Amino acid sequence: MAEKTGPLSGIRVVDLTSIVFGPYATQIMADMGADVIKVEPPAGDDARYISVGPAPGLGGVFVNVNRGKRSIMLDLRSDDGKARLRELIATADIFIHSMRAKAIARLGFDYAAVAAINPTIVYTNCYGYGRAGPECDQPAYDDTIQGECGLAAVQQMLTGEASYVGTIVADKVAGLTALYATMMALFHRQRTGEGQEVEVGMFETMASFMLVEHANGAMFEPKLGPAIYPRVVAPGRRPYQTKDGYIAALVYNDRHWNAFVAAVEPPWAGPDMATLAQRAQQIDRMYALLGETFRERTTQDWLSLLRSIGVPAAPLRTPDDLFDNAHLNAVGFFETVDSPNGRITFPGVPTTFSKTPGKVAGPAPTLGADTQAILSELSGASHD
């Protein structure tokens, strides 16, 4: 195995996660230098088969969130598979899984069993719902959690129809949460030598995420208003249509507002809209009036004007456009990696470190590609 660099170099992760929630967390660990060993059943992770790819079992979604990992195929229903996993656990710093609590316990790899093998391990559960609640045994997917956490409902306030957002936001936010929670536990172990169990519920994560701004008046006693932040669900909050397209712009705080009014001189911008508090009280009307005004000029005219006066503005782009984005290319965001099935351009690491930079850790493994190499390592370790 090639030596890895990055802040997690030397850390070994035993990864029993699948689809996106857990694999996204461990993908970032791999990019940051960890040796992530993906434990897969004989059929493989379902994500291998859900999107287009250059070869069977290498769909694009799977390839992206499992890049740089090593795959070992173990049948955990067999005694031999369980024995091999126990050997692997003994060498690991982190154990992370996305099975329901009863399922991982039936296999014999709940926290108590794993900690008995490796007391200093950081053990992370990626659940749909936390174990302490009545929904703990319910299956959870991004769509169902978007519905339950209130996201689909605020979309209805915004667009008039209940809908999911066009990205698997619950999976990804929960994955980032699992990452930071695991890293905090690892930091605690670094200071004290003490391992521990971590639990991340997708529902709890998204409830927290949604209520950052939407808790609003409902937080107080007595209640001062509903759990909603009005500006972001105003029906007019959408990209503005221009004479030839669309623009994303936010004429928001008083500095932005005063600069916009001075440059554009809209006839409707009276003293009743002079302050942020006044505009917040009539946000629907403000968005409607701005929408009418933005139709009067081209997208490029608006971009030039708004950027010249410091008002946040950007053109609309598609995901395809990002691959040719001048800014992303200038900062070296994309990384191209050679694989047995051709070259792959990955969206790279979005963070920088002055001493221990991460990087795309390599292509995703084919199912069980590293089984023999990992078993040989374990056999060698047992004779040391």
C-alpha positions in Angstrom: 0.0 0.0 0.0 1.4 3.4 -1.0 2.2 5.7 1.9 -0.4 8.4 2.5 -0.1 12.0 3.5 -2.5 14.2 5.2 -3.6 15.0 8.8 -5.1 11.4 9.2 -2.0 9.6 7.9 -1.5 6.5 10.1 -5.1 6.2 11.1 -6.9 3.0 10.1 -10.7 3.0 9.6 -12.8 -0.2 9.4 -15.8 0.9 7.3 -19.0 -1.1 7.3 -21.1 1.7 5.8 -23.0 1.8 2.5 -24.8 4.1 0.0 -23.8 7.7 0.8 -24.3 8.8 4.5 -21.4 6.8 6.0 -19.2 6.5 2.8 -19.2 10.2 2.4 -17.7 10.6 5.9 -15.1 7.9 5.3 -14.3 9.3 1.8 -13.1 12.5 3.5 -11.1 10.5 6.0 -9.4 8.7 3.0 -8.7 12.0 1.3 -7.1 13.2 4.5 -4.7 10.3 4.6 -6.5 7.5 6.6 -6.3 3.9 5.5 -10.0 3.2 5.0 -10.8 -0.5 4.6 -14.3 -0.9 3.2 -15.8 -4.2 4.4 -18.3 -5.4 1.8 -20.6 -8.4 1.6 -20.4 -10.7 -1.4 -23.0 -8.7 -3.3 -21.1 -5.4 -2.6 -22.4 -2.0 -1.6 -25.7 -1.3 -3.3 -24.3 2.1 -4.4 -22.1 0.3 -6.8 -25.1 -0.3 -9.1 -27.2 2.9 -8.8 -25.7 5.2 -11.4 -23.7 5.1 -14.7 -20.1 4.0 -14.6 -17.2 2.7 -16.7 -17.6 -0.9 -15.6 -20.2 -3.0 -13.7 -20.1 -2.2 -10.0 -18.4 1.1 -10.5 -21.3 3.6 -10.7 -20.4 7.3 -10.5 -21.9 7.9 -7.1 -20.1 4.9 -5.6 -16.8 5.8 -7.3 -16.8 9.3 -5.9 -17.7 8.5 -2.2 -15.4 5.5 -2.0 -12.4 6.8 -3.7 -9.0 5.9 -2.2 -10.4 3.1 0.0 -9.5 -0.5 0.0 -12.2 -3.2 -0.4 -12.2 -6.4 1.5 -15.1 -8.9 0.8 -16.3 -10.7 3.9 -19.4 -12.8 4.5 -20.2 -11.7 8.0 -22.9 -14.4 8.3 -20.0 -17.0 8.3 -17.7 -17.7 11.2 -14.6 -17.2 9.0 -15.8 -13.7 7.9 -16.5 -12.7 11.5 -13.1 -14.0 12.6 -11.4 -12.0 9.9 -13.3 -8.8 10.9 -12.2 -9.3 14.5 -8.6 -9.4 13.4 -9.1 -6.3 11.4 -10.8 -4.5 14.3 -7.8 -5.2 16.5 -5.6 -3.1 14.2 -8.0 -0.2 13.8 -8.4 3.3 15.2 -12.0 3.8 14.0 -14.9 1.4 13.4 -17.9 2.9 11.6 -21.1 1.3 10.4 -24.5 2.2 9.0 -26.6 -0.9 10.0 -29.5 -0.7 12.3 -28.7 -1.4 16.0 -30.4 -4.8 16.1 -28.6 -5.9 12.9 -25.1 -5.0 14.0 -25.8 -6.6 17.4 -27.0 -9.9 15.7 -23.7 -10.1 13.8 -21.8 -9.7 17.1 -20.2 -6.3 16.4 -22.0 -3.9 18.6 -19.9 -1.5 20.6 -19.4 -3.8 23.6 -18.2 -6.6 21.4 -15.8 -4.4 19.4 -14.5 -2.5 22.5 -13.7 -5.9 24.0 -11.4 -6.5 21.1 -10.0 -3.0 20.9 -10.8 -0.8 24.0 -9.3 2.4 22.5 -11.3 2.3 19.3 -13.6 5.1 18.3 -16.9 3.4 17.3 -19.4 5.4 15.2 -23.0 4.4 14.6 -24.6 6.0 11.5 -28.3 5.5 12.2 -31.5 6.8 10.6 -33.0 7.5 14.0 -31.2 7.5 17.4 -31.6 4.4 19.5 -33.3 6.2 22.4 -36.4 7.1 20.4 -39.5 5.2 19.3 -38.5 5.3 15.6 -35.2 3.7 16.1 -36.0 0.6 14.1 -37.5 2.4 11.2 -35.6 2.5 7.9 -34.4 6.0 6.8 -33.5 7.3 3.4 -32.7 10.8 2.2 -36.2 11.3 0.8 -38.0 10.2 4.0 -35.8 12.3 6.2 -36.3 15.4 4.0 -40.0 14.9 4.5 -39.8 14.3 8.3 -37.3 17.0 9.2 -39.5 19.8 7.7 -37.4 20.4 4.5 -40.2 19.3 2.1 -42.6 21.5 4.0 -40.5 24.6 3.7 -40.1 23.9 0.0 -43.9 24.0 -0.2 -43.9 27.4 1.4 -41.4 28.5 -1.1 -42.8 27.0 -4.3 -46.4 26.1 -3.5 -45.8 22.4 -3.7 -44.2 20.0 -1.2 -41.0 18.7 -2.8 -37.5 17.4 -2.1 -34.5 19.5 -2.9 -32.4 18.4 -5.9 -29.6 16.9 -3.9 -29.3 14.2 -1.3 -28.8 16.8 1.4 -29.8 14.6 4.4 -27.2 11.9 3.5 -24.5 14.5 3.0 -25.1 16.6 6.0 -25.4 13.5 8.2 -22.1 12.3 6.6 -20.4 15.5 7.5 -21.8 15.2 11.0 -20.5 11.7 11.4 -17.1 12.9 10.3 -16.8 15.7 12.8 -18.2 13.6 15.6 -15.8 10.9 14.9 -12.9 13.3 14.7 -13.9 14.8 18.0 -13.8 11.4 19.6 -10.5 10.7 18.0 -9.1 14.0 19.4 -10.4 12.9 22.9 -8.6 9.6 22.5 -5.4 11.4 21.4 -5.5 13.4 24.6 -6.6 10.7 27.0 -6.1 7.3 25.4 -9.8 6.6 25.9 -12.0 5.2 23.1 -15.7 5.7 23.0 -19.0 5.1 21.2 -20.4 7.8 18.9 -24.0 7.9 17.6 -25.2 10.0 14.7 -28.9 9.9 13.7 -29.8 11.3 10.3 -33.2 12.5 11.5 -31.6 14.3 14.5 -28.9 15.7 12.4 -31.4 17.2 9.9 -33.7 18.5 12.6 -30.7 20.4 14.0 -29.7 21.6 10.5 -33.2 22.8 9.7 -33.7 24.5 13.0 -30.5 26.6 12.8 -32.6 29.5 11.4 -36.1 28.1 11.4 -36.3 27.6 15.2 -36.7 31.4 15.3 -39.7 32.5 17.5 -40.5 29.0 18.6 -37.4 28.9 20.8 -38.6 31.3 23.3 -41.0 31.1 26.3 -43.6 32.4 25.7 -43.5 31.5 22.1 -42.9 34.6 19.9 -43.9 33.1 16.6 -43.8 29.9 14.5 -40.7 27.9 13.8 -39.9 29.5 10.5 -37.5 32.1 9.2 -39.8 34.1 6.8 -37.2 35.4 4.3 -36.0 32.1 3.1 -39.5 30.7 2.4 -40.9 33.8 0.7 -42.3 32.8 -2.7 -40.3 35.5 -4.4 -37.0 34.1 -3.1 -35.7 32.5 -6.3 -33.3 33.5 -9.0 -34.4 36.7 -10.7 -35.5 36.5 -14.4 -33.6 39.0 -16.5 -34.1 40.2 -20.1 -32.2 37.1 -21.4 -31.9 34.6 -18.6 -31.5 34.5 -14.8 -29.3 35.8 -12.1 -28.9 34.9 -8.4 -28.6 38.1 -6.4 -29.3 39.3 -2.8 -30.0 42.9 -2.2 -30.1 42.3 1.6 -28.4 44.5 4.2 -28.6 48.2 4.4 -25.3 48.7 2.6 -26.4 46.5 -0.3 -29.8 48.2 -0.4 -28.4 51.8 -0.4 -25.9 50.9 -3.1 -28.6 49.3 -5.2 -31.1 52.2 -4.8 -28.4 54.8 -5.6 -27.3 52.9 -8.8 -30.7 51.8 -10.1 -33.0 54.4 -8.7 -36.2 52.2 -8.7 -39.2 54.4 -8.3 -40.8 52.1 -5.7 -37.9 52.3 -3.2 -39.4 54.7 -0.7 -38.6 55.5 3.0 -40.8 52.6 4.1 -38.0 50.3 2.8 -35.0 52.2 4.2 -34.0 49.7 6.8 -33.4 46.0 7.0 -36.1 45.7 9.7 -38.6 47.4 7.5 -37.8 45.3 4.5 -38.0 42.1 6.6 -41.6 43.0 7.5 -42.6 43.2 3.8 -40.3 40.6 2.3 -42.9 39.3 -0.2 -43.5 42.8 -1.6 -39.8 43.5 -1.8 -39.0 40.4 -3.7 -41.9 41.0 -6.2 -40.7 44.6 -6.9 -37.1 43.5 -7.3 -38.3 40.8 -9.7 -40.0 43.3 -11.9 -36.9 45.5 -11.9 -34.5 42.7 -12.8 -36.5 41.9 -16.0 -35.4 45.2 -17.4 -31.7 44.4 -18.1 -29.6 41.5 -19.3 -27.9 39.1 -17.0 -24.5 40.4 -17.9 -25.6 44.0 -17.4 -26.8 43.1 -13.9 -23.7 41.1 -13.1 -21.4 44.0 -14.1 -23.5 46.6 -12.2 -24.1 44.6 -9.0 -20.5 43.4 -8.6 -19.2 46.9 -9.2 -21.3 48.2 -6.2 -20.6 45.2 -3.9 -24.0 43.6 -4.1 -23.7 39.7 -4.0 -24.6 38.4 -7.5 -23.8 35.3 -9.5 -24.9 33.6 -12.8 -26.9 30.4 -12.7 -24.7 27.4 -13.5 -25.5 23.7 -13.9 -23.5 20.9 -12.3 -21.9 20.3 -15.8 -20.8 23.9 -15.8 -18.8 23.4 -12.7 -16.3 21.2 -14.5 -15.3 24.2 -16.6 -15.6 26.9 -13.9 -12.7 29.3 -14.1 -12.5 29.8 -10.3 -12.6 26.1 -9.5 -9.9 25.4 -12.1 -7.8 28.3 -10.9 -7.7 27.0 -7.3 -7.0 23.4 -8.5 -10.3 22.0 -7.2 -10.5 19.1 -9.6 -8.0 16.2 -9.5 -7.6 13.7 -12.3 -6.7 10.1 -11.3 -5.7 7.2 -13.4 -7.7 4.0 -12.8 -7.9 0.6 -14.5 -11.0 1.8 -16.3 -9.6 5.1 -17.5 -9.0 8.5 -16.2 -11.4 10.0 -13.6 -11.8 13.7 -12.8 -12.8 14.0 -9.2 -14.2 17.0 -7.4 -11.3 17.5 -5.0 -10.7 18.4 -1.4 -12.3 21.8 -0.6 -10.1 22.6 2.3 -6.4 23.5 2.5 -3.8 22.7 5.1 -0.4 24.5 5.2 1.4 21.5 6.7 -0.6 18.3 6.0 -2.7 18.8 2.9 -5.2 16.2 1.8 -5.7 15.0 -1.7 -8.0 12.6 -3.7 -6.7 9.3 -2.3 -7.1 7.4 -5.5 -9.7 5.5 -7.5 -12.5 3.5 -5.9 -11.8 -0.2 -5.5 -13.6 -3.0 -7.3 -15.5 -5.3 -5.1 -13.0 -7.3 -2.9 -10.0 -6.0 -4.8 -7.8 -5.8 -1.7 -9.0 -8.8 0.2 -5.9 -10.9 -0.2 -3.5 -8.0 0.5 -5.4 -7.0 3.7 -5.5 -10.6 4.9 -1.8 -11.0 4.3 -1.2 -7.9 6.3 -3.2 -9.3 9.2 -1.4 -12.6 8.9 1.9 -10.7 9.1 0.8 -8.6 12.0 -0.2 -11.8 13.9 3.4 -13.1 13.6 5.1 -9.9 14.7 
